[in-house]
């Protein structure tokens, strides 16, 4: 079964969340939305933080998981602070 590249990050998230957490699958979690949900539901991991690239996802990452400088740097809107 071949997956569309745009579906890969979602599939990788569900794989890690429901089956097994593997670095080989984490590399496919490239969209900030899925990186955020991965951190929230599976593991808080620096390798995933770098994929949280939008200020929206960085804000929710800080608010619901951990307030970390590594994520704060991605918050670009001044009204969204951790």
Protein Blocks (a to p, Z undefined) as FASTA:
>chain_A
ZZdfklmmmmmmmmmmmmoccfklmmmmmbfklmmmmmmmmoccfklmmmmmbfklmmmm
mmmmcccfklmmmpmbfklcZZ
